[in-house]
Amino acid sequence: MTNCCIGPSNPPSRGGGGGVLQSTTVTLSSAQILAASVSPPTIIVQPGVGQSIQVMLTIYNYIFGTVPYTSGDGFISQLQYGASGTIADTGDGNILEFSANGVAQATSDVNSGLSSSFENQPIVWVANQPYLGGDGTLTITVFYLVVPVT
């Protein structure tokens, strides 16, 4: 996991929030991807009491292995707030079904007014059902703010 901070201490944001724009990059192995429906990997750890994570932008970089990932009908994979089921970005991990390397990006659905239900919640990458097979890695880079809950 790589973390960094960029910009001024109070950069402009879509919908407010304040804080320093931060980023983290996590590369998921094939085993983590295949297990995401039962053991979602943590992308951003809990920010602390009274704080929430405001996802601004997510970049997905899929490195194809030898076999594309497959999934059932209605499959969705995305970032969400802990076990809440609340989506943290508009991303859809179906990039993993590509038969070549691919890059996609997603913006946030939750831009301001983060309620106490998001307080101290990690951001995880979760699939609503298991992948049925495949290999390759997925690197997820998330740009985010840590903001006080309202």
C-alpha positions in Angstrom: 0.0 0.0 0.0 1.4 3.4 -1.0 0.1 6.6 0.5 0.8 10.3 -0.4 -0.6 13.7 0.1 -0.8 16.4 -2.6 -2.0 19.9 -2.8 -2.6 22.6 -0.3 -3.9 21.9 3.2 -7.5 22.8 2.1 -7.8 22.1 -1.6 -11.1 22.6 -3.5 -13.3 19.6 -3.5 -16.5 18.7 -5.3 -19.1 19.3 -2.6 -16.8 20.5 0.3 -15.3 18.6 3.0 -11.8 20.1 3.4 -8.8 18.2 4.4 -5.6 17.3 2.5 -6.1 15.4 -0.7 -4.5 12.0 -0.1 -4.0 8.9 -2.2 -3.3 5.3 -1.7 -2.4 2.5 -4.1 -3.1 -1.1 -3.4 -2.4 -4.1 -5.7 -4.7 -7.0 -5.3 -3.5 -10.5 -6.1 -5.6 -13.1 -8.0 -6.4 -14.8 -4.7 -7.7 -11.6 -3.2 -9.8 -10.9 -6.3 -11.3 -14.3 -6.3 -12.2 -14.0 -2.5 -13.5 -10.5 -2.6 -17.1 -11.6 -2.1 -16.4 -13.3 1.2 -13.3 -11.4 2.4 -13.2 -7.9 0.9 -9.7 -6.4 0.9 -9.2 -3.1 2.7 -8.1 -0.3 0.4 -8.1 2.5 3.0 -8.0 1.9 6.8 -10.4 3.6 9.2 -9.6 7.3 9.5 -10.4 7.6 13.3 -13.3 8.7 15.5 -15.3 11.7 14.2 -13.8 11.3 10.7 -14.9 9.8 7.4 -13.3 9.2 4.1 -14.6 11.2 1.1 -13.6 9.3 -2.1 -12.9 11.8 -4.9 -11.5 9.6 -7.7 -10.6 5.9 -8.2 -8.3 4.6 -10.9 -8.4 0.8 -11.6 -5.5 -0.7 -13.5 -6.0 -4.4 -14.4 -3.0 -6.4 -15.5 -4.2 -9.4 -17.5 -2.8 -12.8 -16.6 -3.7 -15.8 -18.8 -7.4 -16.2 -18.3 -10.1 -13.4 -18.0 -12.1 -13.3 -14.8 -15.7 -14.4 -15.3 -18.8 -13.8 -13.2 -22.5 -14.5 -13.1 -25.4 -12.2 -14.2 -25.8 -9.1 -12.1 -22.2 -9.1 -10.9 -20.9 -5.9 -9.5 -17.6 -5.1 -7.8 -16.9 -1.7 -6.2 -15.5 0.3 -3.4 -17.8 0.6 -0.4 -17.7 1.9 3.2 -16.9 -1.1 5.4 -19.7 -3.6 5.9 -22.3 -0.9 5.3 -23.0 -1.8 1.7 -22.9 1.9 0.8 -21.0 2.5 -2.5 -18.0 4.8 -2.2 -17.5 5.2 -6.0 -19.3 4.6 -9.3 -16.7 2.1 -10.4 -17.6 -1.3 -11.7 -14.9 -3.9 -11.5 -16.0 -5.6 -14.7 -12.7 -4.3 -16.1 -11.5 -7.7 -14.8 -13.4 -9.5 -17.6 -11.2 -7.9 -20.2 -8.9 -10.2 -22.1 -6.1 -7.6 -22.1 -4.7 -5.0 -19.8 -7.1 -2.2 -19.0 -7.5 1.0 -17.1 -10.7 2.6 -15.9 -11.6 5.4 -13.5 -14.6 6.2 -11.4 -15.8 9.2 -9.5 -17.5 9.4 -6.1 -21.2 9.0 -5.4 -20.8 10.4 -1.9 -19.5 13.9 -2.2 -20.6 15.9 0.9 -22.6 15.7 4.0 -21.1 12.4 5.1 -23.3 11.2 8.0 -22.2 9.5 11.2 -23.0 6.2 9.6 -19.7 6.6 7.7 -17.7 7.5 10.8 -14.5 5.6 11.1 -15.4 3.2 8.3 -12.6 1.7 6.1 -13.0 1.6 2.4 -13.0 -2.0 1.0 -13.2 -3.5 -2.5 -16.1 -5.9 -2.6 -17.8 -8.2 -5.1 -21.5 -9.0 -4.7 -20.9 -12.6 -5.8 -17.8 -14.7 -6.4 -15.7 -14.5 -9.5 -16.0 -17.9 -11.2 -12.4 -18.0 -12.3 -9.6 -16.0 -13.9 -6.2 -14.6 -13.0 -4.3 -11.3 -13.2 -3.8 -8.4 -10.7 -5.8 -5.3 -10.1 -4.1 -2.1 -8.8 -6.5 0.4 -7.2 -5.5 4.0 -6.7 -7.9 6.1 -4.6 -7.7 9.9 -4.2 -9.6 10.9 -1.1 -10.1 13.4 1.8 -10.5 12.6 5.5 -13.3 14.9 6.7 -15.3 15.4 9.9 -18.6 13.7 9.9 -21.7 15.9 9.9 
